[in-house]
Structure formats: structure tokens, C-alpha cells
Amino acid sequence: MVSDTVLKTEEPNELENISDCVFDDNYKKITKEWLNVADIKKYTWNSKINKATLIYEGDTLTLYKGGCNHFISSIEIKTGVYPNETLDSTLIKKINNIACKFKFDNYCNKLIQGKFKKIDNGKSSFFLEFEDDNPEDNLIFEGIQILVKEKMTTIKISEYYN
């Protein structure tokens, strides 16, 4: 005999909320909170790439915060300010200002103080490496990448919790 009875074991909404994520991966919500703390109200959200884009002091910033297995804070800056061989003070101040505004504490002010190691990757590409003041906190600093291409400098600042 075949029964038409189906046992309902879980509510449909309960199934949708089950996640294997260690961290909150609601990028839009977390990024919006991050922007609010930085007192930024005007931006465009791109749901296809889960990133916000805005104009800040004449530069274009693309950023996001959140993650599933790693909780990432990332900003990409596109600017017309070019680095020279020694990374001039104008570009350093610009990067430092953004690092401080968005609470990248390991980079903020260390740029101005020169507390980083510059690694030349060739072809107008640099990497700024910083010492981790607290290796026990599980916060990984990816450093700052600087790439010059076609009259545009792209700077990437990022860090993540593992």
C-alpha cells in the first residue's frame, strides 16, 4: 500500500538559514555598516560582485567587507597620483588617509612613519609589507599592493581574519 502522507521535518525557512560559514557572509550589510562608521553615505552597490564603489577625495574606491571562511576587509583605490622610485609623500599620505579612515589599524600611520618594507615587483608594481604587531590575534595583513598602468595607479589594501 502506498501512502500519500509526507512528513514535514523542518520549516522551509530553517533550511535556508543553515550555513557552513564561519563568518557572516552578508557582504552588503557588513560593508554598509563599515561605510557608516567611516561616515560614507553615497556609494553604489554592485550585487554581482558584492562590492561598493564610491568617489572619495577625487579617487574611485571599490571595497567590501565580510566572508564565509575568511573575514576580509578590502579596498581598491584608483587614482591619478603616480608613485616615483621612493614612493613620494603625496601618494603615501593618500594611502595613509584611506587606511586610517577605514580602520586598517596596522597600516594607519605606519605609512607616514615609514614602518614598512617596500618590495619592487618590477613593471611599475610595488608591494608594501608591514610587521604584524600581534600575531596571536589571527588577523592576517596582506600588505598594500601598488600597480601603475596606463596613467592610473591602483592600490589594494586588505586584511583578513583566518
C-alpha beads as a LAMMPS data file, in Angstrom:
LAMMPS data file: protein, C-alpha beads

162 atoms
161 bonds

1 atom types
1 bond types

-500.0 500.0 xlo xhi
-500.0 500.0 ylo yhi
-500.0 500.0 zlo zhi

Masses

1 110.0

Atoms # bond

1 1 1 0.000 0.000 0.000
2 1 1 1.412 3.427 -0.985
3 1 1 0.817 6.352 1.336
4 1 1 0.299 9.939 0.193
5 1 1 1.353 11.268 3.567
6 1 1 4.552 13.334 3.685
7 1 1 6.197 14.023 6.995
8 1 1 7.305 17.616 7.444
9 1 1 10.502 17.598 9.490
10 1 1 11.751 21.188 9.185
11 1 1 10.287 24.555 8.396
12 1 1 11.327 25.841 4.931
13 1 1 12.926 28.967 6.431
14 1 1 15.097 26.858 8.713
15 1 1 16.684 25.158 5.712
16 1 1 17.541 28.497 4.106
17 1 1 19.333 29.719 7.236
18 1 1 21.670 26.745 7.579
19 1 1 25.182 27.778 6.557
20 1 1 28.652 26.293 6.693
21 1 1 30.153 29.777 7.039
22 1 1 32.405 30.565 9.971
23 1 1 31.863 34.327 9.463
24 1 1 28.939 36.462 8.309
25 1 1 28.909 36.479 4.509
26 1 1 26.242 39.173 4.115
27 1 1 28.663 41.481 2.305
28 1 1 26.101 44.199 1.605
29 1 1 25.026 44.541 5.244
30 1 1 28.559 44.412 6.679
31 1 1 30.003 46.752 4.039
32 1 1 27.167 49.231 4.644
33 1 1 27.918 49.183 8.394
34 1 1 31.629 49.707 7.625
35 1 1 30.829 52.660 5.362
36 1 1 28.525 54.168 8.014
37 1 1 31.345 54.010 10.608
38 1 1 33.568 55.831 8.074
39 1 1 30.742 58.391 7.625
40 1 1 30.255 57.496 3.957
41 1 1 26.639 57.663 2.788
42 1 1 26.939 57.931 -1.008
43 1 1 28.035 54.820 -2.854
44 1 1 26.812 52.335 -5.447
45 1 1 26.382 48.673 -4.537
46 1 1 27.158 46.067 -7.211
47 1 1 25.361 42.878 -6.162
48 1 1 27.074 40.800 -8.875
49 1 1 30.496 41.279 -7.285
50 1 1 29.332 42.175 -3.737
51 1 1 31.284 45.438 -3.666
52 1 1 30.566 49.109 -3.081
53 1 1 32.007 51.807 -5.340
54 1 1 32.346 55.459 -4.393
55 1 1 34.291 58.615 -5.090
56 1 1 36.487 59.721 -2.192
57 1 1 38.674 62.830 -2.454
58 1 1 38.729 62.543 -6.249
59 1 1 39.651 58.850 -6.326
60 1 1 37.487 55.816 -7.075
61 1 1 37.257 53.300 -4.245
62 1 1 35.869 49.792 -4.630
63 1 1 35.505 47.979 -1.344
64 1 1 33.857 45.189 0.584
65 1 1 33.887 43.547 3.959
66 1 1 32.702 40.083 5.035
67 1 1 33.299 36.496 4.159
68 1 1 32.483 32.889 4.768
69 1 1 35.737 31.137 5.753
70 1 1 37.874 34.296 5.935
71 1 1 36.519 37.668 7.087
72 1 1 38.037 40.109 4.597
73 1 1 38.326 43.891 4.587
74 1 1 39.459 45.096 1.172
75 1 1 39.734 48.452 -0.604
76 1 1 40.941 49.090 -4.137
77 1 1 41.854 52.707 -4.885
78 1 1 42.166 54.046 -8.432
79 1 1 43.982 57.384 -8.556
80 1 1 45.876 59.609 -10.954
81 1 1 48.689 60.093 -8.398
82 1 1 51.777 58.194 -9.503
83 1 1 54.493 56.747 -7.289
84 1 1 58.091 57.530 -8.042
85 1 1 61.094 55.397 -7.171
86 1 1 60.893 56.383 -3.498
87 1 1 57.085 56.454 -3.142
88 1 1 56.594 60.193 -2.753
89 1 1 54.837 61.720 0.235
90 1 1 51.685 62.651 -1.726
91 1 1 50.873 59.034 -2.523
92 1 1 51.878 57.823 0.955
93 1 1 49.598 60.444 2.574
94 1 1 46.722 59.448 0.291
95 1 1 47.060 55.739 1.143
96 1 1 47.520 56.507 4.839
97 1 1 44.435 58.736 4.907
98 1 1 42.284 55.960 3.438
99 1 1 43.843 53.274 5.664
100 1 1 43.055 55.376 8.747
101 1 1 39.540 56.349 7.616
102 1 1 38.588 52.702 7.077
103 1 1 40.277 51.439 10.275
104 1 1 43.156 49.459 8.810
105 1 1 44.995 49.972 12.086
106 1 1 48.119 48.017 11.144
107 1 1 48.697 50.317 8.147
108 1 1 47.402 53.620 9.547
109 1 1 50.254 55.986 10.472
110 1 1 52.884 53.283 9.862
111 1 1 52.904 54.537 6.265
112 1 1 53.708 58.104 7.361
113 1 1 56.341 56.810 9.816
114 1 1 57.965 54.681 7.086
115 1 1 57.445 51.458 9.066
116 1 1 57.120 49.170 6.067
117 1 1 59.310 47.258 3.683
118 1 1 58.976 48.211 0.016
119 1 1 59.338 45.313 -2.389
120 1 1 59.756 46.222 -6.057
121 1 1 57.940 43.686 -8.229
122 1 1 59.078 45.288 -11.480
123 1 1 56.970 46.749 -14.288
124 1 1 55.727 49.635 -12.098
125 1 1 54.498 47.325 -9.358
126 1 1 55.302 47.632 -5.647
127 1 1 54.321 45.773 -2.522
128 1 1 54.424 47.321 0.936
129 1 1 54.906 44.783 3.705
130 1 1 54.173 45.530 7.371
131 1 1 55.216 43.797 10.560
132 1 1 52.378 42.157 12.489
133 1 1 52.266 43.727 15.966
134 1 1 50.047 40.972 17.345
135 1 1 50.480 37.584 15.596
136 1 1 48.181 35.941 18.163
137 1 1 45.029 37.843 17.085
138 1 1 44.515 35.746 13.909
139 1 1 44.380 38.902 11.758
140 1 1 46.445 38.430 8.603
141 1 1 47.845 41.527 6.898
142 1 1 48.158 41.116 3.172
143 1 1 50.098 44.349 2.814
144 1 1 49.479 47.077 0.285
145 1 1 49.862 46.473 -3.436
146 1 1 50.579 49.363 -5.805
147 1 1 50.374 48.977 -9.575
148 1 1 50.848 51.720 -12.166
149 1 1 49.265 51.092 -15.547
150 1 1 48.200 53.447 -18.327
151 1 1 48.299 56.722 -16.360
152 1 1 46.394 55.181 -13.454
153 1 1 47.664 53.942 -10.096
154 1 1 45.749 51.085 -8.476
155 1 1 46.300 50.488 -4.780
156 1 1 44.898 47.500 -2.905
157 1 1 44.695 47.486 0.883
158 1 1 43.483 44.292 2.524
159 1 1 43.498 42.162 5.635
160 1 1 41.515 39.167 6.839
161 1 1 40.688 37.082 9.840
162 1 1 41.531 33.437 9.343

Bonds

1 1 1 2
2 1 2 3
3 1 3 4
4 1 4 5
5 1 5 6
6 1 6 7
7 1 7 8
8 1 8 9
9 1 9 10
10 1 10 11
11 1 11 12
12 1 12 13
13 1 13 14
14 1 14 15
15 1 15 16
16 1 16 17
17 1 17 18
18 1 18 19
19 1 19 20
20 1 20 21
21 1 21 22
22 1 22 23
23 1 23 24
24 1 24 25
25 1 25 26
26 1 26 27
27 1 27 28
28 1 28 29
29 1 29 30
30 1 30 31
31 1 31 32
32 1 32 33
33 1 33 34
34 1 34 35
35 1 35 36
36 1 36 37
37 1 37 38
38 1 38 39
39 1 39 40
40 1 40 41
41 1 41 42
42 1 42 43
43 1 43 44
44 1 44 45
45 1 45 46
46 1 46 47
47 1 47 48
48 1 48 49
49 1 49 50
50 1 50 51
51 1 51 52
52 1 52 53
53 1 53 54
54 1 54 55
55 1 55 56
56 1 56 57
57 1 57 58
58 1 58 59
59 1 59 60
60 1 60 61
61 1 61 62
62 1 62 63
63 1 63 64
64 1 64 65
65 1 65 66
66 1 66 67
67 1 67 68
68 1 68 69
69 1 69 70
70 1 70 71
71 1 71 72
72 1 72 73
73 1 73 74
74 1 74 75
75 1 75 76
76 1 76 77
77 1 77 78
78 1 78 79
79 1 79 80
80 1 80 81
81 1 81 82
82 1 82 83
83 1 83 84
84 1 84 85
85 1 85 86
86 1 86 87
87 1 87 88
88 1 88 89
89 1 89 90
90 1 90 91
91 1 91 92
92 1 92 93
93 1 93 94
94 1 94 95
95 1 95 96
96 1 96 97
97 1 97 98
98 1 98 99
99 1 99 100
100 1 100 101
101 1 101 102
102 1 102 103
103 1 103 104
104 1 104 105
105 1 105 106
106 1 106 107
107 1 107 108
108 1 108 109
109 1 109 110
110 1 110 111
111 1 111 112
112 1 112 113
113 1 113 114
114 1 114 115
115 1 115 116
116 1 116 117
117 1 117 118
118 1 118 119
119 1 119 120
120 1 120 121
121 1 121 122
122 1 122 123
123 1 123 124
124 1 124 125
125 1 125 126
126 1 126 127
127 1 127 128
128 1 128 129
129 1 129 130
130 1 130 131
131 1 131 132
132 1 132 133
133 1 133 134
134 1 134 135
135 1 135 136
136 1 136 137
137 1 137 138
138 1 138 139
139 1 139 140
140 1 140 141
141 1 141 142
142 1 142 143
143 1 143 144
144 1 144 145
145 1 145 146
146 1 146 147
147 1 147 148
148 1 148 149
149 1 149 150
150 1 150 151
151 1 151 152
152 1 152 153
153 1 153 154
154 1 154 155
155 1 155 156
156 1 156 157
157 1 157 158
158 1 158 159
159 1 159 160
160 1 160 161
161 1 161 162
